[in-house]
């Protein structure tokens, strides 16, 4: 079903609505019609933006390449670009963004970013494919940024929620200062495979798992729908909310992360940035489902 720039896909068990602006998922419901996605309230006016060609911030919001500097704000420009529909069917849709005059003023590379959404049984499968359409190596990062209701249902305390990882996660995490990565890690709040959620976890901004062992997790609370979450091709994970009472939790698989506080070198040398050869494509997958 298409309404203006929105398109809804459904298989009777999962229903998802996607908009062309940013190729952003803006609604995700289970078979009972229960909405689990944050509905872009005033505390944060987005649902699930796509982070490209950077994740996080660059120092001074500047991308350096070939002796020149380019303005690049936090999380890149894809989330604010209008994607083109390349497929719209009952249970799937595909959107595409290619470099253009506006993008080259910020990011002097040729690329195509294809984003696909498919409902499959009890899951929404989101695919991302970055193709180097130019004649030089393509440095890039990409990340997903979906926000879920927190609490997941009315009347449930936020502190009753938890994230259960597929593997124990003992590794230290990273934190930010002014949006830039601090040099020293800190001890994780994960106990075994479980992260007990509270607003206090986010007083120091996002929790960045740069040595994540798991590729799946559950987001759950007693008396609420359980959200299953899995990813492929993303070596990092961010978990973020605002500590001021905003009713959402973001679970964010990333390839890349913010610049270190002391890094202002070439973008292609930035830790976390992938290098895509001429004519090649790198693909990533995110799966969001209901248990």
C-alpha positions in Angstrom: 0.0 0.0 0.0 1.5 3.3 -1.1 0.5 6.7 0.5 2.6 9.6 -0.7 6.2 8.6 0.0 5.2 5.7 2.3 4.8 2.0 1.5 3.6 -0.8 3.7 4.5 -4.4 3.4 2.8 -7.3 5.2 2.5 -11.0 5.3 -0.3 -11.1 8.0 2.2 -11.7 10.8 4.5 -8.7 10.4 3.6 -5.3 9.0 6.2 -2.6 8.2 5.9 0.9 6.8 8.9 2.5 5.1 9.2 6.0 3.7 11.3 7.2 0.8 12.8 10.0 2.9 15.9 8.4 4.2 14.6 4.9 3.3 13.5 4.9 6.9 11.4 2.3 8.7 8.7 4.2 10.5 6.3 1.5 11.7 6.7 -2.2 12.7 3.7 -4.2 14.0 3.2 -7.8 15.0 0.2 -9.9 14.0 -1.9 -8.3 16.7 -1.2 -4.9 15.3 1.1 -4.0 18.2 3.5 -1.1 17.3 7.0 -1.7 18.7 8.8 1.2 16.9 9.3 4.6 18.5 7.0 7.1 16.8 9.3 10.0 16.4 8.2 12.0 19.4 9.6 15.4 20.4 12.4 13.9 22.5 13.9 12.5 19.3 12.2 13.1 15.9 13.3 9.9 14.1 12.3 6.3 14.0 15.1 4.2 12.5 17.6 6.3 10.5 20.2 4.8 8.2 23.7 6.0 9.1 25.9 6.5 6.0 28.6 7.2 5.0 29.7 7.7 8.6 28.6 6.4 12.0 28.9 8.9 14.8 30.9 12.1 14.4 34.1 13.1 12.8 36.3 15.5 14.6 35.2 19.1 13.9 32.5 17.6 11.6 35.0 17.5 8.8 35.9 14.7 6.3 39.4 14.8 5.0 40.3 13.3 1.7 43.2 13.9 -0.8 44.3 17.1 1.0 40.8 18.6 1.0 38.2 19.0 3.7 34.4 18.4 3.3 31.6 19.2 5.8 30.1 16.0 7.3 27.7 16.2 10.2 27.0 13.4 12.6 25.8 10.1 11.1 26.2 11.3 7.5 23.6 12.5 5.0 21.7 9.4 3.8 19.1 9.7 6.5 18.1 13.1 5.1 18.1 12.1 1.4 15.2 11.0 -0.8 15.7 7.4 -2.0 14.2 6.1 -5.2 11.8 3.1 -5.1 13.2 0.3 -7.2 10.7 -2.4 -6.1 7.4 -2.4 -4.3 5.5 -5.6 -3.8 3.2 -7.1 -1.1 5.9 -8.4 1.1 9.0 -6.5 0.0 10.3 -3.2 -1.2 13.7 -1.9 -2.3 15.0 1.7 -2.3 18.2 3.1 -3.8 20.4 6.2 -3.3 23.3 7.2 -5.6 25.8 9.9 -5.4 24.7 13.3 -6.6 25.8 16.9 -6.7 24.8 17.5 -3.1 26.4 14.3 -1.8 29.7 14.9 -3.6 30.0 18.3 -1.9 30.3 16.4 1.4 31.6 13.0 0.3 33.6 13.0 -2.9 32.9 9.4 -3.9 30.7 7.6 -6.4 28.4 5.0 -4.7 25.1 3.3 -4.7 23.3 2.4 -1.5 20.4 -0.1 -1.9 18.2 -0.9 1.1 15.7 -3.7 1.0 12.8 -4.6 3.4 11.3 -8.1 3.4 8.7 -9.6 5.8 9.5 -13.3 6.3 7.4 -15.3 8.7 7.7 -13.4 12.1 10.6 -11.2 11.0 11.4 -8.1 9.1 14.7 -8.6 7.2 16.5 -5.4 6.3 19.4 -5.6 3.8 21.9 -2.9 3.0 24.2 -3.1 0.0 27.0 -0.5 -0.8 28.4 -0.6 -4.3 31.5 1.3 -5.4 30.4 2.8 -8.7 33.5 5.0 -9.0 37.1 4.6 -10.1 38.9 4.7 -6.8 38.6 2.9 -3.5 35.4 3.7 -1.6 35.9 4.3 2.2 32.6 4.1 4.1 30.8 3.2 7.2 27.2 2.2 7.7 24.9 1.6 10.6 21.3 1.0 11.6 19.6 3.1 14.3 16.1 1.6 15.1 14.4 2.9 18.2 11.9 0.7 20.1 9.4 1.6 22.7 10.8 1.6 26.2 8.8 0.5 28.1 7.5 -2.0 25.6 4.0 -1.9 27.0 2.1 0.5 29.3 2.4 -0.1 33.0 5.7 -1.9 32.9 8.7 -0.2 34.6 11.6 0.7 32.4 13.9 -1.1 34.9 12.0 -4.4 34.3 13.4 -4.5 30.8 16.6 -6.3 29.8 18.7 -7.2 26.8 19.8 -10.9 26.6 22.7 -11.4 24.3 23.3 -14.7 22.4 26.8 -14.9 24.0 28.3 -13.7 27.3 29.7 -10.1 26.7 32.5 -9.6 29.2 34.5 -7.2 27.1 34.8 -3.5 28.1 32.7 -1.0 26.2 33.6 2.5 24.8 32.1 5.8 25.6 31.9 9.3 24.0 32.9 12.8 24.9 31.2 15.5 22.8 30.3 12.7 20.3 33.9 11.6 19.9 35.4 8.3 21.1 37.2 8.4 24.4 40.6 6.5 24.4 40.0 4.4 27.4 37.4 1.7 27.6 35.3 1.1 30.7 33.9 -2.0 32.4 30.7 -3.3 30.8 27.4 -3.3 32.7 26.5 -6.7 31.1 26.4 -9.5 33.6 27.1 -12.7 31.8 24.8 -12.4 28.8 22.3 -10.0 30.3 22.1 -6.2 30.4 19.6 -4.9 33.0 18.3 -1.7 31.5 18.0 1.7 33.3 18.2 5.3 32.3 21.4 5.7 34.3 23.3 3.5 31.8 23.0 6.4 29.3 24.1 9.3 31.5 27.4 9.1 29.5 25.7 8.8 26.1 25.7 5.6 24.1 27.1 2.2 25.1 29.5 1.2 22.3 30.3 -2.5 22.1 33.3 -2.5 19.8 34.3 -6.1 20.7 30.8 -7.7 20.6 30.8 -11.5 20.6 27.1 -11.9 19.8 25.3 -11.4 16.5 21.8 -11.6 18.0 19.9 -10.7 21.2 16.4 -10.4 22.8 14.9 -7.2 24.1 12.2 -8.2 26.6 10.2 -7.5 29.8 7.7 -9.5 31.7 4.2 -8.9 30.2 5.4 -7.4 27.0 6.1 -8.7 23.5 9.7 -10.0 23.1 11.7 -8.4 20.3 14.3 -10.6 18.6 17.2 -8.9 16.9 20.0 -10.2 14.8 22.6 -8.8 12.5 25.2 -9.9 9.9 28.2 -8.0 8.6 28.2 -5.4 11.4 31.2 -5.8 13.8 30.1 -3.2 16.4 26.9 -2.5 18.3 25.6 0.7 19.9 22.8 0.9 22.5 21.5 4.3 23.3 18.7 6.3 24.9 18.4 9.7 26.5 18.7 9.7 30.3 16.0 12.4 30.6 13.0 10.1 30.4 12.6 9.5 26.7 10.5 6.4 26.1 12.7 4.7 23.6 15.7 2.4 23.3 17.9 2.2 20.3 19.7 -1.0 19.3 22.2 -0.2 16.6 24.4 -2.6 14.6 27.3 -0.6 13.1 30.3 -1.0 10.8 32.3 1.9 12.1 32.0 4.3 15.0 32.8 7.9 15.9 36.3 9.3 15.5 38.6 9.2 18.5 39.0 12.5 20.2 42.5 12.9 18.8 41.9 11.6 15.3 41.8 14.2 12.5 43.5 12.2 9.7 42.3 11.0 6.3 38.9 9.5 6.3 40.2 6.4 4.6 42.6 5.9 7.6 39.9 6.2 10.3 39.4 3.1 12.4 36.2 1.3 11.6 36.0 2.5 8.0 35.7 -0.2 5.4 37.4 -0.1 2.0 35.3 -1.2 -1.0 37.2 -1.9 -4.2 36.0 -0.5 -7.6 33.0 -2.4 -8.8 32.5 -4.3 -5.6 29.5 -4.5 -3.2 29.5 -5.0 0.5 26.3 -6.3 2.1 24.8 -6.3 5.6 21.7 -7.6 7.2 19.5 -6.8 10.1 16.6 -8.9 11.3 13.9 -7.7 13.7 11.3 -10.2 14.8 8.7 -11.2 17.5 9.1 -14.2 19.8 
